[in-house]
Every structure is written in C-alpha cells, then in structure tokens.
Amino acid sequence: MSKVLMYGAEWCGDCRRSKRFLDSNNVSYEYVDVEADASASDKVIEINGGQRSIPVIIFEDGTHLTEPSDAALKAKLEELKVL
C-alpha cells in the first residue's frame, strides 16, 4: 500500500484540490473513487461517523484527515517526513 490513501470522487472540488496538492509535491498515493467502489464509500461513512464527507486521506500512521485544507495536509505530510 502507498504511504497515503485517498478516498474521493471526480465531482468533488476538495478532492481535486487535494489531488493537485499531492501531485505537485510528488507524494505517492493510492486514489480510490467512492463512486466506483461501494465498499470504499462504506469505509468513508464508517470513518466519518455516518457522514460521506470526502476527501478522506489516510496516512501510514493510521491517522486520517477529512476535507483537509492544503495547509493541514502539508503539515501532516511534514510531520510524517513525507514532504
């Protein structure tokens, strides 16, 4: 598995922004489209306590961010020494 796993959807603006951030910083990640994978959608709902909020970005330390700003995503990746 990649160090970063992102659940999202193509129609989601926050997902596109987070993907752009990861891509522009050369962060390796696995992307799972919740529209194409029902089990991924269920996982997002489980992580978010019943809400289907995306993107959900899961890190190798087991933590996750839901709908993070670029600044929050950068801070987490720096904390994990990915950036």
Secondary structure as GFF3:
##gff-version 3
##sequence-region A 1 83
A	DSSP	beta_strand	4	8	.	.	.	ID=ss1
A	DSSP	alpha_helix	13	24	.	.	.	ID=ss2
A	DSSP	beta_strand	29	33	.	.	.	ID=ss3
A	DSSP	alpha_helix	38	47	.	.	.	ID=ss4
A	DSSP	beta_strand	56	59	.	.	.	ID=ss5
A	DSSP	beta_strand	64	66	.	.	.	ID=ss6
A	DSSP	alpha_helix	70	79	.	.	.	ID=ss7
###
